[in-house]
Amino acid sequence: MELTITGYSTALFSSWYFIEELGILLDAGDGMMSALLQKSRKISHVFISHADRDHLTGLLQFNQLNAREGYPVIHYPRDSRSFPAMHEFFTRFDPYAIGTVWQPVTTGDEIRVKDDILVVPIRNEHVPVPPEVTRSLGYKIYQTKRKLRPELAGLSGEEIRKIGIEKGKDATTMEVRTNILSYSGDTPVDDLHKWDDTKILIHEATFLERDEEIKVHAHKNKHSRLDEVIEMVSGSNIETLILGHFSSRYNATQIDDAIRQLCNRYALNIPVYRILPGETVVDVLKGKSVNG
């Protein structure tokens, strides 16, 4: 499946990614509506990673212009109190924009957004909370298909049909899932194999410096460094990497040079794209990869 991905992602200011063919929005930072205009009407499902303001402030205008009965569905981390508060405020602020569904989700839920498209929330470690609390998530998007069970491969069509009539379709076919896209949300790299077998990975890379060079306050949420992202991806079966959420302290030359150096260091030969600070990129995958 070819995907048209448009996005903006600058640390502290705004992050969002629109997957046009799927009608999915990943996060909803400021400026999203002015960039997408009428295309925003294609969005049926919004998946918010966490409640930092740079990931959700676009929801107010999005809801006002696009709310209709049963849509959009806004999925958010189950234990984040910000979203019920937003729902209550939106109801009072825009009383005629009704129909939006606010849906709390947590790790392991399976959300069917199309007949063949499934979204699964994945816990990340951006917000330091106990294991039983869900405040920050990434998301995996799967394309699903039904495939004949291998043990029935030698049977005739008529024999398979009879089994299906007697025992149901699950007796003759099995669901096969392909992870066509994954979105990290804001997170440090916490598991080197979390994104294995992903066709397209969208991952944050806030910092270019090493740990000892980054000033991190104890109360702040956690983010990724570019070098640890590239190292992780080099050991995973990922086909395409999109990097975003860079700090605005870096310019294009610094970011691109760092990406190329790290791709060489880790022998990473898949295409790597990036969304530079302050830039909206339309159809990311139609552009030129940094390491191409």
C-alpha positions as CSV (number, residue, x, y, z in Angstrom):
1,M,0.0,0.0,0.0
2,E,1.4,3.4,-1.0
3,L,0.8,6.0,1.6
4,T,0.7,9.8,1.3
5,I,2.1,11.2,4.5
6,T,2.0,15.0,5.2
7,G,3.3,16.4,8.4
8,Y,4.8,19.1,10.6
9,S,6.9,18.2,13.7
10,T,9.0,20.7,15.7
11,A,9.7,20.0,19.4
12,L,7.8,22.3,21.8
13,F,5.8,23.9,19.0
14,S,3.7,21.5,17.0
15,S,3.5,17.9,15.8
16,W,1.0,16.1,13.5
17,Y,1.1,13.6,10.7
18,F,-1.8,13.0,8.2
19,I,-2.0,9.6,6.5
20,E,-4.3,10.4,3.6
21,E,-5.3,7.0,2.3
22,L,-6.2,5.7,5.8
23,G,-8.1,8.8,7.0
24,I,-5.8,8.9,10.0
25,L,-4.3,11.8,11.9
26,L,-1.4,11.1,14.3
27,D,-1.3,13.9,16.8
28,A,-3.0,17.2,16.2
29,G,-0.6,20.1,16.9
30,D,-1.2,23.8,16.1
31,G,-1.4,24.7,12.4
32,M,-2.7,21.4,11.2
33,M,-6.0,22.8,9.9
34,S,-4.5,25.7,8.0
35,A,-2.1,23.3,6.3
36,L,-4.7,20.6,5.4
37,L,-7.7,22.9,4.7
38,Q,-10.5,20.8,3.1
39,K,-8.3,17.6,3.2
40,S,-9.0,17.6,7.0
41,R,-12.5,16.3,6.1
42,K,-10.9,13.0,5.1
43,I,-9.8,12.4,8.7
44,S,-12.1,9.8,10.5
45,H,-9.7,8.8,13.3
46,V,-7.3,10.8,15.3
47,F,-4.7,9.1,17.5
48,I,-3.1,11.4,20.1
49,S,0.1,10.2,21.7
50,H,0.0,12.3,24.9
51,A,-1.3,15.5,26.3
52,D,1.5,17.9,25.7
53,R,0.1,21.1,24.2
54,D,2.2,20.9,21.0
55,H,0.4,17.6,20.1
56,L,-3.2,18.6,20.6
57,T,-3.9,22.3,20.2
58,G,-5.2,21.8,16.7
59,L,-8.1,19.8,17.9
60,L,-10.3,22.8,18.7
61,Q,-10.7,24.1,15.1
62,F,-10.6,20.5,13.7
63,N,-13.6,19.6,15.9
64,Q,-15.5,22.8,15.1
65,L,-15.2,22.3,11.3
66,N,-15.4,18.5,11.1
67,A,-17.6,17.1,13.8
68,R,-20.5,15.0,12.5
69,E,-22.5,12.1,13.9
70,G,-20.0,9.4,15.0
71,Y,-16.9,11.1,13.6
72,P,-14.2,12.0,14.0
73,V,-13.1,9.5,16.7
74,I,-10.4,11.0,18.9
75,H,-8.4,8.2,20.5
76,Y,-6.3,9.3,23.5
77,P,-4.2,7.7,26.3
78,R,-6.7,6.2,28.8
79,D,-5.4,7.9,32.0
80,S,-4.8,11.3,30.6
81,R,-7.2,13.7,32.3
82,S,-6.7,16.5,29.7
83,F,-9.0,14.9,27.1
84,P,-12.2,14.6,29.2
85,A,-11.6,18.2,30.2
86,M,-11.2,19.2,26.5
87,H,-14.3,17.3,25.6
88,E,-16.3,19.2,28.2
89,F,-14.8,22.6,27.1
90,F,-15.5,21.9,23.4
91,T,-19.1,21.0,24.2
92,R,-19.6,24.4,25.9
93,F,-17.5,26.4,23.5
94,D,-18.9,25.0,20.3
95,P,-22.3,23.6,21.3
96,Y,-23.3,23.1,17.6
97,A,-20.2,21.0,16.7
98,I,-21.6,17.7,17.9
99,G,-21.0,14.0,17.1
100,T,-17.3,13.7,17.8
101,V,-16.4,10.5,19.8
102,W,-13.8,10.7,22.5
103,Q,-12.3,7.2,23.0
104,P,-9.7,6.3,25.7
105,V,-7.3,3.6,24.6
106,T,-4.4,1.7,26.2
107,T,-1.7,-0.8,25.3
108,G,-3.0,-3.9,23.5
109,D,-6.4,-2.4,22.4
110,E,-7.2,-3.2,18.8
111,I,-9.1,-0.4,16.9
112,R,-10.5,-1.4,13.5
113,V,-10.6,1.8,11.4
114,K,-11.3,0.2,8.1
115,D,-12.3,-3.3,7.0
116,D,-8.6,-4.1,6.5
117,I,-6.9,-1.5,8.7
118,L,-6.2,-2.1,12.4
119,V,-4.5,0.3,14.9
120,V,-2.8,-1.0,18.0
121,P,-1.6,1.4,20.8
122,I,1.9,0.7,22.1
123,R,3.1,2.0,25.5
124,N,6.1,4.3,25.5
125,E,8.2,6.0,28.2
126,H,7.8,9.7,27.4
127,V,5.8,10.3,30.6
128,P,7.3,8.7,33.8
129,V,4.3,6.9,35.4
130,P,3.7,3.5,37.0
131,P,3.3,0.5,34.6
132,E,-0.5,0.3,35.2
133,V,-1.0,3.9,34.2
134,T,-1.4,5.0,30.5
135,R,-0.4,8.6,29.8
136,S,1.7,8.3,26.6
137,L,1.4,6.0,23.6
138,G,2.8,5.1,20.2
139,Y,0.7,3.4,17.6
140,K,1.2,0.5,15.1
141,I,-1.0,0.4,12.0
142,Y,-1.6,-3.0,10.4
143,Q,-3.2,-4.0,7.1
144,T,-5.0,-7.3,7.5
145,K,-5.9,-10.0,5.1
146,R,-7.5,-13.4,5.2
147,K,-5.3,-16.3,4.1
148,L,-6.0,-20.0,3.6
149,R,-4.8,-22.0,6.6
150,P,-1.7,-23.9,5.5
151,E,-3.0,-27.3,6.7
152,L,-5.8,-27.0,4.1
153,A,-3.6,-26.3,1.2
154,G,-4.0,-29.8,-0.4
155,L,-7.8,-29.8,-0.3
156,S,-10.1,-29.0,-3.1
157,G,-12.2,-25.9,-3.2
158,E,-15.3,-27.9,-2.5
159,E,-13.8,-29.6,0.5
160,I,-12.7,-26.2,1.9
161,R,-16.1,-24.8,1.3
162,K,-17.7,-27.6,3.3
163,I,-15.4,-27.1,6.2
164,G,-16.3,-23.4,6.2
165,I,-20.0,-24.2,6.2
166,E,-19.7,-26.6,9.1
167,K,-17.1,-24.8,11.3
168,G,-17.1,-21.2,10.1
169,K,-14.5,-19.1,8.2
170,D,-12.0,-19.2,11.0
171,A,-11.6,-22.9,10.4
172,T,-10.5,-22.3,6.8
173,T,-8.7,-19.0,6.9
174,M,-6.5,-17.0,9.2
175,E,-5.8,-13.3,9.6
176,V,-2.4,-12.1,8.4
177,R,-1.2,-8.7,9.6
178,T,1.3,-6.5,8.0
179,N,2.7,-3.6,10.0
180,I,2.5,-0.9,7.3
181,L,3.3,2.1,9.5
182,S,4.3,2.8,13.1
183,Y,4.4,6.1,15.0
184,S,6.6,6.4,18.1
185,G,5.1,9.5,19.6
186,D,7.5,11.3,21.9
187,T,9.6,8.8,23.7
188,P,13.2,7.7,24.5
189,V,14.4,4.5,22.8
190,D,13.3,1.9,25.4
191,D,13.3,-1.3,23.4
192,L,15.6,-2.0,20.5
193,H,13.0,-4.4,18.9
194,K,9.8,-2.5,19.5
195,W,9.4,-1.6,15.8
196,D,10.7,-4.8,14.2
197,D,9.0,-5.6,10.8
198,T,7.6,-2.2,10.3
199,K,7.3,-1.0,6.7
200,I,7.4,2.7,7.6
201,L,8.5,4.1,11.0
202,I,7.8,7.7,12.0
203,H,10.1,8.3,15.0
204,E,11.0,11.4,17.0
205,A,14.6,12.5,17.2
206,T,14.6,15.6,19.4
207,F,18.3,15.8,20.2
208,L,21.5,15.5,18.2
209,E,23.9,15.7,21.1
210,R,25.1,12.9,23.4
211,D,23.4,12.5,26.8
212,E,26.1,14.4,28.7
213,E,25.6,17.4,26.4
214,I,21.8,17.7,26.8
215,K,20.4,19.8,29.6
216,V,17.4,17.8,30.9
217,H,15.4,18.9,33.9
218,A,14.2,16.3,36.3
219,H,10.5,17.2,35.8
220,K,10.7,17.1,32.0
221,N,9.3,14.2,29.9
222,K,11.7,12.0,28.1
223,H,12.7,12.2,24.4
224,S,15.0,10.4,21.9
225,R,18.5,11.2,20.6
226,L,19.1,10.8,16.9
227,D,22.0,8.4,17.4
228,E,20.0,6.0,19.5
229,V,17.2,6.0,17.0
230,I,19.5,5.2,14.1
231,E,21.2,2.5,16.1
232,M,17.9,0.9,16.9
233,V,16.6,1.1,13.3
234,S,19.9,-0.4,12.0
235,G,19.1,-3.6,13.9
236,S,15.5,-3.8,13.0
237,N,13.6,-5.0,9.9
238,I,12.3,-1.5,8.9
239,E,12.0,-0.5,5.3
240,T,11.6,3.3,5.6
241,L,12.4,5.8,8.3
242,I,10.8,9.3,8.8
243,L,12.4,11.5,11.5
244,G,10.8,14.5,13.1
245,H,10.3,16.5,16.4
246,F,13.8,17.9,16.1
247,S,14.6,20.8,18.4
248,S,14.5,24.2,16.7
249,R,18.0,24.8,18.1
250,Y,19.3,22.8,15.1
251,N,19.4,24.0,11.5
252,A,19.0,21.9,8.3
253,T,22.7,21.4,7.7
254,Q,23.3,20.2,11.3
255,I,20.4,17.7,11.1
256,D,21.2,16.4,7.6
257,D,24.9,16.0,8.3
258,A,24.2,14.2,11.6
259,I,21.8,11.8,9.8
260,R,24.3,11.0,7.0
261,Q,27.1,10.4,9.5
262,L,25.0,8.1,11.6
263,C,23.7,6.2,8.6
264,N,27.3,5.6,7.6
265,R,28.4,4.6,11.1
266,Y,25.6,2.0,11.4
267,A,25.5,1.0,7.8
268,L,21.9,2.0,7.5
269,N,20.9,1.8,3.8
270,I,17.1,2.2,4.0
271,P,15.7,5.6,2.9
272,V,15.7,8.1,5.7
273,Y,13.4,11.2,5.4
274,R,13.2,14.1,7.9
275,I,10.8,16.9,8.7
276,L,12.9,20.0,9.6
277,P,12.0,22.4,12.3
278,G,9.4,24.9,11.1
279,E,8.6,23.1,7.9
280,T,5.4,21.5,6.7
281,V,6.2,18.6,4.3
282,V,3.6,17.5,1.8
283,D,3.8,13.8,0.8
284,V,7.0,13.1,2.6
285,L,7.8,9.9,0.7
286,K,7.8,11.7,-2.7
287,G,10.7,13.8,-1.6
288,K,14.4,12.9,-1.7
289,S,15.8,10.9,1.2
290,V,18.6,12.5,3.2
291,N,20.9,9.5,2.6
292,G,19.8,8.8,-1.0
